[in-house]
Amino acid sequence: MKRSTDRIRTTHVGSLPRSPDLLKMVMAKDKGQEVDEAAYEKELARAVEEVVQKQVDAGIDVVNDGEYGKRGFNVYVNERLGGTYPTGNTRPPAWGGSREFLDFPEFYGVARFQGKRQLTQQNQEMAVTEPLTYKGQAQLQRDLDNLRRAADKAGVIGSIVTAMGCAACFPALASLGAALGLGFL
């Protein structure tokens, strides 16, 4: 990581809005629809290049890939972690009990979270049934390659790759961790 003595370097973490074409493919995948994988991979690489350049244009020094290679928390777990299985139930929205959700229900569209939701890859509840393993090496390598190419092309001074924390993947682990005094979960 490069250092600066004349200014504070900037970065950020978190998911950034996806391009319309990438979003359409992501939504189709989430609904279990057929998606041309070669076209998806090509659009993903192009979109990462675009979002990295947008970060540079906005003055971000240390960029990320906008989390474009990760379609969502549950899909991340399902695609990249072994030892889990879908329960067949939908999970409540991760932010459902947050102050923001309660204070601004119109922003979050509370009505769409009431009652039975259609089960998708994005909202399915996952359970840990075996020791957790990492099986997402191919997706990780793709994400690293896409970011490296985009960062090199944009001439950035640094880049970071974000990953999900245990509590984001399995909310029950956060409660258990807190109860045991293990705040890092």
Residue pairs with C-beta under 8 A, 6 or more apart in sequence:
1 62
1 158
2 9
2 157
2 158
3 9
9 61
9 62
9 157
9 158
10 59
10 60
10 61
10 62
11 60
11 61
11 62
11 63
11 64
11 158
11 160
12 55
12 60
12 64
13 64
13 160
13 162
14 67
14 162
15 66
15 67
15 70
16 51
16 66
16 67
16 68
17 66
18 26
18 47
18 66
18 68
19 43
19 46
19 47
19 50
21 43
21 47
22 43
22 44
22 47
22 68
25 35
25 39
25 40
25 43
26 71
28 34
28 35
29 35
29 40
29 71
29 121
30 71
30 72
30 75
30 120
30 121
30 122
31 120
32 120
32 121
41 142
44 68
44 69
44 142
44 146
45 146
45 149
45 150
47 66
47 68
48 65
48 66
48 68
48 69
48 146
48 147
48 149
48 150
49 146
49 149
49 150
49 153
49 154
51 65
51 66
51 68
51 150
52 63
52 65
52 147
52 150
52 151
52 153
52 154
52 156
52 159
53 150
53 153
53 154
55 63
55 64
56 63
56 154
56 155
56 156
61 156
61 157
61 158
62 156
62 157
62 158
62 159
62 160
63 147
63 150
63 151
63 154
63 156
63 158
63 159
63 160
64 147
64 159
64 160
64 161
64 162
65 143
65 146
65 147
65 150
65 159
65 161
67 162
68 146
69 139
69 142
69 143
69 146
70 76
70 143
70 164
71 79
71 121
71 122
72 121
72 122
73 94
73 164
73 168
73 169
74 91
74 121
74 122
74 123
74 124
74 125
74 126
74 169
75 121
75 122
76 136
76 164
76 169
77 84
77 126
77 164
77 169
77 170
78 84
78 86
78 121
78 124
78 126
79 136
79 139
80 134
80 135
80 136
80 139
80 140
81 132
81 133
81 134
81 135
81 136
81 169
82 130
82 132
82 133
82 134
82 135
83 128
83 129
83 130
83 131
83 132
83 133
84 126
84 127
84 128
84 129
84 132
85 126
85 127
85 129
86 124
86 125
86 126
86 127
87 124
87 125
87 126
87 127
88 119
88 124
88 125
89 119
89 124
89 125
90 116
90 117
90 118
90 119
90 123
90 124
90 125
91 123
91 124
91 125
91 126
91 171
92 113
93 101
93 108
93 113
94 168
94 171
95 101
95 108
96 113
100 107
100 108
101 108
101 110
117 123
126 169
126 170
128 170
143 161
144 161
147 159
147 161
148 159
151 158
151 159
165 185
166 173
166 174
166 177
166 185
167 173
167 174
167 177
167 185
173 185
174 185
176 182
176 185
177 183
177 184
177 185
178 185
